[in-house]
Amino acid sequence: MIDRIIRSFQLVKASWRILMEDKKLLAFPIISGIVTLLVIATFIPIAFFSNGWFSFSTNTVGGIVFLFIFYLISYFVVIFFNVGLISCVHAKIMGRT
């Protein structure tokens, strides 16, 4: 158990060191947050102005489809930017720019 905690702290320190060496990597979570907010801002008016067909409730087929599409798009954005961040960090670890 203690070994896991020690490895976790070592991983956090190594990640922090890479982030401090190349601050451009912060662009990935920032842009991901902005795009996620845009997705949310797109779906909220649809839910409010659709007269109940598309809503954040799972009582209707439209609501289930609406939530699934929202989930799919939201997670695509998050995973896309996380993969970009991981790819850049891996390249940095391997010595590439």
C-alpha positions as CSV (number, residue, x, y, z in Angstrom):
1,M,0.0,0.0,0.0
2,I,2.8,2.4,0.9
3,D,4.6,1.6,-2.4
4,R,1.5,2.7,-4.3
5,I,1.4,6.0,-2.5
6,I,5.1,6.6,-3.1
7,R,4.8,5.8,-6.8
8,S,1.8,8.1,-7.0
9,F,3.8,11.0,-5.5
10,Q,6.7,10.2,-7.9
11,L,4.3,10.3,-10.8
12,V,2.8,13.6,-9.7
13,K,6.3,15.1,-9.3
14,A,7.4,13.9,-12.7
15,S,4.2,15.2,-14.3
16,W,4.6,18.6,-12.6
17,R,8.2,18.8,-13.8
18,I,7.2,18.2,-17.4
19,L,4.4,20.7,-17.1
20,M,6.7,23.4,-15.7
21,E,9.3,22.7,-18.5
22,D,6.8,23.3,-21.2
23,K,3.9,25.5,-20.2
24,K,2.4,25.3,-23.7
25,L,0.9,21.9,-22.6
26,L,-1.6,23.9,-20.5
27,A,-3.3,24.8,-23.7
28,F,-4.9,21.3,-23.9
29,P,-7.0,21.5,-20.7
30,I,-7.8,25.1,-21.2
31,I,-9.1,24.6,-24.8
32,S,-10.9,21.4,-23.7
33,G,-12.7,23.4,-21.0
34,I,-13.7,26.1,-23.4
35,V,-15.0,23.6,-26.0
36,T,-16.9,21.7,-23.3
37,L,-18.5,24.9,-22.2
38,L,-19.5,25.6,-25.8
39,V,-21.1,22.1,-26.1
40,I,-23.0,22.8,-22.9
41,A,-24.1,26.2,-24.1
42,T,-25.3,24.6,-27.3
43,F,-27.4,21.9,-25.6
44,I,-29.0,23.9,-22.9
45,P,-31.1,26.1,-25.2
46,I,-32.3,23.1,-27.1
47,A,-33.4,21.5,-23.9
48,F,-35.3,24.6,-22.7
49,F,-36.9,25.6,-26.0
50,S,-38.0,22.2,-27.3
51,N,-41.3,22.1,-25.5
52,G,-40.4,19.0,-23.5
53,W,-39.4,16.7,-26.4
54,F,-35.7,17.0,-25.8
55,S,-35.0,17.5,-22.2
56,F,-32.6,16.4,-19.5
57,S,-35.1,13.8,-18.3
58,T,-35.1,10.2,-19.2
59,N,-38.9,9.9,-19.2
60,T,-39.1,10.2,-23.0
61,V,-37.3,8.6,-25.9
62,G,-36.3,12.1,-27.1
63,G,-34.8,12.8,-23.7
64,I,-32.8,9.6,-23.7
65,V,-31.5,10.3,-27.2
66,F,-30.7,13.9,-26.3
67,L,-28.7,12.8,-23.2
68,F,-26.9,10.2,-25.2
69,I,-25.8,12.6,-27.9
70,F,-24.8,15.1,-25.3
71,Y,-22.8,12.5,-23.5
72,L,-21.2,11.3,-26.7
73,I,-20.1,14.8,-27.8
74,S,-18.9,15.8,-24.4
75,Y,-16.7,12.7,-23.9
76,F,-15.4,13.0,-27.5
77,V,-14.1,16.5,-26.7
78,V,-12.5,15.5,-23.4
79,I,-10.9,12.3,-24.8
80,F,-9.7,14.1,-27.9
81,F,-7.8,16.8,-25.9
82,N,-6.5,14.2,-23.3
83,V,-5.0,12.1,-26.1
84,G,-3.4,15.2,-27.6
85,L,-1.9,16.1,-24.2
86,I,-0.7,12.5,-23.6
87,S,0.8,12.4,-27.1
88,C,2.7,15.7,-26.6
89,V,4.0,14.6,-23.1
90,H,5.1,11.3,-24.5
91,A,7.0,13.0,-27.3
92,K,8.6,15.3,-24.7
93,I,9.7,12.3,-22.6
94,M,11.2,10.7,-25.7
95,G,13.2,13.8,-26.4
96,R,11.2,15.2,-29.3
97,T,9.9,18.7,-29.5
